[in-house]
Amino acid sequence: MLRSGQFQILIASLRIRYFLTILTGAILLSVFLPVKTMAQGDLLITPRRVVFDGAKKTRQINLANNGQDTATYVISFKQYKMLVDGSFEEITEPDPGQNFASNNLRFFPRSVTLAPNEAQVVKLQLSKTSGLGPGEYRSHIYFRSVPDVKPLGEEDKPADSTVLSISLTPIFGITIPVIFRIGETYADVTLSNLAIVMGDNTKPQLMITFNRTGNMSVYGNIEVDHVSPSGVVTRVGIVKGLAVYTPNEERNFQLDLLDADVDYNSGKLMVKYVAASDVRASTLAEAELLLQ
């Protein structure tokens, strides 16, 4: 048994070494990044969401390693529900009005190993959908990094054998939604509860509530313009790739308004929620906020 003095000496000699200064755990990225490529660690993924539409039953996901080390990723599915603030919670059973897509999806390969600057395609196939009811089906495909763990006996050993060494190995992960729709699907969305508040950095923020109805999610970009009393229009805010997933009927969102040369105490804000595509962009919803 250690005496008090010996115990204090042992505690004083305890050193914890981190391989990386991040917490161990998988990281779920937000689905509204302002670019078409999603990245975590050294993995790039394109596209950032997969939607099966029309008669095509296959899709591809492009992976690329832009780091300096070889990396391995294991691929699987996860299920999430969106909360009213836009964050995600992992679930095992769908909420009422929610359908999982993973039972009707296959992917290949199950894991990938990418050398630096190497790329690879993951293929997704939709199958066995003939007996499904109408509506939207969604799951999230998960790319989990496999840590490079040295075999027993080859670990780096501390110079002082009396020192306790603890290593924390990070595990990165990215999820992107995979969606398919069956039968007649529709959605309507409106914007409400518009208000300007001052954020922690004293910059104005616009608060918006998205109200969704129907049996499919909505996805688009937010565009905010300030219109002065004299009619001068200035773009003061834009967010790309914002979704409201089924079965959510509401999502609250706030965005920082640009520090433009405008008076937020006069005129009005024009807010548009636009469904963007490679062919055309259509307005899903719009609203205005009078400023005074």
C-alpha positions as CSV (number, residue, x, y, z in Angstrom):
1,M,0.0,0.0,0.0
2,L,1.3,3.5,-0.9
3,R,2.0,5.9,1.9
4,S,0.6,9.4,1.6
5,G,3.9,10.9,0.5
6,Q,4.5,8.2,-2.1
7,F,1.0,8.7,-3.4
8,Q,1.5,12.4,-3.8
9,I,4.8,11.8,-5.6
10,L,3.0,9.4,-8.0
11,I,0.3,11.9,-8.7
12,A,2.8,14.6,-9.3
13,S,4.5,12.5,-11.9
14,L,1.3,11.7,-13.8
15,R,1.4,13.0,-17.4
16,I,-1.3,12.7,-19.9
17,R,-0.3,12.8,-23.6
18,Y,-2.8,13.5,-26.3
19,F,-2.2,12.3,-29.8
20,L,-4.6,15.1,-30.9
21,T,-6.2,17.9,-29.1
22,I,-9.8,17.0,-29.9
23,L,-12.3,14.9,-28.1
24,T,-12.7,11.2,-29.0
25,G,-16.0,10.7,-30.7
26,A,-17.9,10.9,-34.0
27,I,-18.7,14.4,-35.3
28,L,-22.0,15.0,-37.1
29,L,-21.7,17.9,-39.5
30,S,-24.5,20.3,-40.1
31,V,-26.4,19.9,-43.3
32,F,-26.3,23.6,-44.2
33,L,-22.7,24.2,-45.2
34,P,-22.3,26.9,-47.9
35,V,-20.5,24.6,-50.3
36,K,-21.3,21.5,-52.3
37,T,-18.4,19.6,-50.9
38,M,-18.5,18.4,-47.3
39,A,-15.3,17.9,-45.3
40,Q,-14.2,16.5,-41.9
41,G,-10.6,15.9,-41.1
42,D,-9.0,15.1,-44.4
43,L,-12.0,13.5,-46.1
44,L,-13.9,15.3,-48.9
45,I,-17.4,14.1,-49.9
46,T,-19.4,15.1,-53.0
47,P,-22.4,15.6,-53.1
48,R,-23.4,16.5,-49.6
49,R,-26.8,14.9,-49.9
50,V,-28.2,12.2,-52.2
51,V,-31.7,12.2,-53.5
52,F,-33.1,9.5,-55.8
53,D,-35.6,10.9,-58.2
54,G,-37.1,9.7,-61.4
55,A,-36.4,6.2,-62.6
56,K,-32.7,6.1,-61.9
57,K,-31.9,3.5,-59.2
58,T,-28.2,4.2,-58.6
59,R,-26.2,7.1,-57.3
60,Q,-22.6,7.8,-56.6
61,I,-20.7,9.4,-53.7
62,N,-17.2,10.7,-54.4
63,L,-14.7,10.5,-51.6
64,A,-11.2,12.1,-51.7
65,N,-8.4,12.2,-49.2
66,N,-6.7,15.6,-49.2
67,G,-4.5,14.8,-46.2
68,Q,-0.9,13.6,-46.0
69,D,-1.6,10.2,-44.5
70,T,-3.4,7.1,-45.7
71,A,-6.9,6.9,-44.1
72,T,-9.5,4.1,-43.8
73,Y,-13.2,4.7,-43.4
74,V,-15.9,2.2,-42.6
75,I,-19.3,2.9,-44.1
76,S,-22.7,2.3,-42.5
77,F,-26.1,3.9,-41.9
78,K,-27.4,6.0,-39.1
79,Q,-30.9,7.3,-38.3
80,Y,-31.6,10.8,-37.1
81,K,-34.4,13.1,-36.4
82,M,-34.2,16.8,-36.7
83,L,-35.0,18.9,-33.6
84,V,-36.9,22.2,-33.8
85,D,-33.6,24.1,-33.5
86,G,-32.1,22.3,-36.5
87,S,-29.8,19.9,-34.6
88,F,-30.0,16.2,-34.9
89,E,-30.7,13.4,-32.4
90,E,-29.8,9.7,-33.2
91,I,-32.7,7.4,-33.0
92,T,-33.4,3.7,-33.6
93,E,-37.2,3.9,-34.3
94,P,-38.8,6.4,-36.7
95,D,-41.1,9.0,-35.3
96,P,-44.7,9.1,-36.5
97,G,-44.6,10.4,-40.1
98,Q,-40.9,9.5,-40.6
99,N,-39.6,6.6,-42.8
100,F,-36.1,5.1,-42.8
101,A,-34.5,4.5,-46.2
102,S,-31.7,2.2,-45.2
103,N,-33.7,-1.1,-45.6
104,N,-34.1,-0.3,-49.3
105,L,-30.5,0.8,-50.0
106,R,-27.3,-1.0,-50.8
107,F,-23.9,0.4,-51.0
108,F,-20.5,-0.8,-52.2
109,P,-17.8,-0.9,-50.9
110,R,-18.3,-1.3,-47.2
111,S,-15.0,0.4,-46.4
112,V,-12.4,2.4,-48.3
113,T,-8.7,3.0,-47.8
114,L,-7.5,6.2,-49.4
115,A,-3.8,7.2,-49.9
116,P,-3.0,10.9,-49.9
117,N,-4.7,12.7,-52.8
118,E,-6.5,9.5,-53.7
119,A,-10.2,9.4,-54.6
120,Q,-12.8,6.6,-54.8
121,V,-16.5,6.2,-55.6
122,V,-19.1,4.7,-53.3
123,K,-22.1,3.3,-55.2
124,L,-25.6,3.4,-53.8
125,Q,-28.4,1.3,-55.2
126,L,-32.2,1.6,-54.5
127,S,-34.1,-1.7,-54.4
128,K,-37.3,-3.5,-53.3
129,T,-39.5,-0.4,-53.2
130,S,-42.6,-1.8,-54.9
131,G,-44.5,-2.5,-51.6
132,L,-43.7,0.8,-49.9
133,G,-46.4,3.4,-49.1
134,P,-46.2,6.9,-50.5
135,G,-43.9,9.4,-48.9
136,E,-40.3,10.3,-48.2
137,Y,-37.7,7.9,-46.9
138,R,-34.5,9.1,-45.3
139,S,-31.4,7.7,-43.7
140,H,-27.9,9.1,-43.2
141,I,-24.9,7.3,-44.6
142,Y,-22.0,7.4,-42.2
143,F,-18.3,7.5,-43.0
144,R,-16.4,6.6,-39.8
145,S,-12.6,6.9,-39.7
146,V,-10.6,3.9,-38.4
147,P,-7.8,5.0,-36.2
148,D,-4.3,3.9,-37.0
149,V,-3.6,1.8,-33.9
150,K,-0.1,0.2,-33.5
151,P,0.0,-3.5,-32.7
152,L,0.7,-4.5,-29.1
153,G,4.4,-4.2,-28.3
154,E,5.0,-1.5,-30.9
155,E,3.5,1.4,-29.1
156,D,5.7,4.4,-28.2
157,K,6.8,3.8,-24.6
158,P,7.6,6.6,-22.1
159,A,11.2,7.1,-21.2
160,D,10.3,6.8,-17.5
161,S,8.6,3.5,-16.8
162,T,7.1,5.0,-13.6
163,V,5.1,7.5,-15.6
164,L,1.6,6.7,-16.5
165,S,0.8,7.6,-20.1
166,I,-2.7,7.9,-21.5
167,S,-3.4,8.2,-25.2
168,L,-6.7,9.5,-26.7
169,T,-7.3,8.4,-30.2
170,P,-9.7,10.6,-32.2
171,I,-12.5,9.1,-34.4
172,F,-13.8,11.3,-37.1
173,G,-17.2,10.8,-38.8
174,I,-19.3,12.4,-41.4
175,T,-23.0,11.7,-42.2
176,I,-24.9,12.9,-45.2
177,P,-28.6,12.3,-45.9
178,V,-29.8,9.8,-48.5
179,I,-33.5,10.3,-49.6
180,F,-35.9,8.6,-51.9
181,R,-39.6,9.3,-52.4
182,I,-42.4,6.9,-53.4
183,G,-45.8,7.8,-54.9
184,E,-47.3,11.3,-54.6
185,T,-45.2,13.6,-52.4
186,Y,-45.7,17.2,-51.7
187,A,-44.6,19.9,-49.3
188,D,-45.5,23.5,-48.5
189,V,-43.5,25.9,-46.4
190,T,-44.2,29.4,-45.0
191,L,-42.0,31.8,-43.0
192,S,-43.1,33.4,-39.7
193,N,-42.0,35.1,-36.5
194,L,-39.5,37.2,-38.3
195,A,-37.5,39.4,-35.9
196,I,-34.2,41.1,-35.5
197,V,-32.2,40.6,-32.3
198,M,-28.7,41.6,-31.3
199,G,-26.4,38.7,-31.0
200,D,-23.5,38.2,-28.6
201,N,-21.2,40.0,-30.9
202,T,-23.6,43.0,-31.1
203,K,-24.3,42.2,-34.7
204,P,-27.9,42.0,-35.8
205,Q,-29.4,38.5,-36.3
206,L,-32.6,37.6,-38.1
207,M,-34.8,35.1,-36.4
208,I,-37.1,32.9,-38.7
209,T,-39.5,30.1,-38.1
210,F,-40.0,27.7,-41.0
211,N,-43.4,26.0,-41.1
212,R,-43.6,22.8,-43.2
213,T,-46.6,20.7,-44.2
214,G,-46.9,17.7,-46.4
215,N,-45.1,14.3,-46.6
216,M,-41.7,15.4,-47.9
217,S,-38.9,17.6,-46.6
218,V,-37.9,21.0,-48.1
219,Y,-34.4,22.1,-48.9
220,G,-33.1,25.4,-50.2
221,N,-31.2,28.7,-49.7
222,I,-32.2,31.7,-47.7
223,E,-31.7,35.1,-49.3
224,V,-32.2,38.3,-47.3
225,D,-32.4,41.8,-48.9
226,H,-32.7,45.2,-47.2
227,V,-34.9,47.7,-49.0
228,S,-34.3,51.3,-47.9
229,P,-37.2,53.8,-47.7
230,S,-35.9,55.2,-51.0
231,G,-36.0,51.8,-52.7
232,V,-32.2,50.9,-52.6
233,V,-31.8,47.0,-52.4
234,T,-28.8,45.6,-50.5
235,R,-28.1,41.9,-50.0
236,V,-27.5,41.5,-46.3
237,G,-27.8,37.7,-45.7
238,I,-27.5,34.4,-47.5
239,V,-27.4,30.8,-46.2
240,K,-27.1,27.8,-48.6
241,G,-28.5,24.3,-48.1
242,L,-31.1,24.7,-45.3
243,A,-33.4,21.7,-44.8
244,V,-36.6,21.0,-42.8
245,Y,-36.9,17.2,-42.7
246,T,-40.0,15.2,-42.2
247,P,-41.9,14.8,-39.9
248,N,-40.9,18.2,-38.5
249,E,-43.6,20.9,-38.9
250,E,-41.3,23.7,-37.6
251,R,-37.7,24.7,-37.5
252,N,-36.3,27.8,-35.9
253,F,-33.3,29.4,-37.5
254,Q,-31.2,32.5,-37.0
255,L,-28.6,34.0,-39.3
256,D,-26.1,36.8,-38.9
257,L,-26.9,39.8,-41.0
258,L,-24.0,41.3,-43.0
259,D,-22.4,44.4,-41.6
260,A,-23.4,46.3,-44.6
261,D,-23.9,50.1,-44.8
262,V,-27.7,49.9,-44.1
263,D,-30.0,51.2,-41.4
264,Y,-31.7,48.2,-39.7
265,N,-34.1,50.7,-38.0
266,S,-35.7,51.8,-41.3
267,G,-37.0,50.3,-44.5
268,K,-37.8,46.5,-44.6
269,L,-36.2,43.1,-45.0
270,M,-37.3,40.9,-47.8
271,V,-36.7,37.2,-47.1
272,K,-36.8,34.4,-49.7
273,Y,-36.5,30.6,-49.2
274,V,-35.4,29.4,-52.7
275,A,-35.2,25.7,-53.9
276,A,-32.0,25.7,-55.9
277,S,-31.2,23.3,-58.7
278,D,-28.8,23.0,-61.5
279,V,-31.5,23.9,-64.0
280,R,-33.6,26.6,-62.2
281,A,-34.4,28.1,-58.8
282,S,-37.9,28.4,-57.6
283,T,-39.2,30.4,-54.6
284,L,-40.5,28.1,-51.9
285,A,-41.6,30.9,-49.5
286,E,-41.1,34.5,-48.9
287,A,-41.9,37.1,-46.2
288,E,-41.0,40.6,-45.3
289,L,-40.2,42.4,-42.0
290,L,-40.9,46.1,-41.6
291,L,-38.2,47.9,-39.7
292,Q,-38.7,50.9,-37.4
